[in-house]
């Protein structure tokens, strides 16, 4: 799957508690233009089910755990996120869905683009035609 990757973020350890941070274009391969978080997902529900024409994302499980299912038009792969110092880089033109949220899961999503409804691809068949 093209350039999808798990990225380990820096960790600073100390007796008072640990700290992890992200710097645009340093730890992730883009400048962050938008951030949103997903929380209070009821059991059995899923999020996402779309792709972007241009936007790239970096997804982190700040608390709890969830799965990110990615499809590049040929293959599907599942990534389980459950540590706040690992994030998943997802380039544009990759179909993404999120499910299997644990109780109190908190997903942070950093985006390379500001919100633009025109950038979304909501129909999986249209997505397949676009990437092939």
Secondary structure as GFF3:
##gff-version 3
##sequence-region A 1 132
A	DSSP	beta_strand	5	8	.	.	.	ID=ss1
A	DSSP	beta_strand	10	12	.	.	.	ID=ss2
A	DSSP	beta_strand	19	21	.	.	.	ID=ss3
A	DSSP	beta_strand	34	39	.	.	.	ID=ss4
A	DSSP	beta_strand	47	52	.	.	.	ID=ss5
A	DSSP	beta_strand	57	63	.	.	.	ID=ss6
A	DSSP	beta_strand	66	71	.	.	.	ID=ss7
A	DSSP	beta_strand	76	81	.	.	.	ID=ss8
A	DSSP	beta_strand	86	90	.	.	.	ID=ss9
A	DSSP	beta_strand	95	99	.	.	.	ID=ss10
A	DSSP	beta_strand	106	111	.	.	.	ID=ss11
A	DSSP	three_ten_helix	117	119	.	.	.	ID=ss12
A	DSSP	beta_strand	120	121	.	.	.	ID=ss13
A	DSSP	alpha_helix	124	131	.	.	.	ID=ss14
###
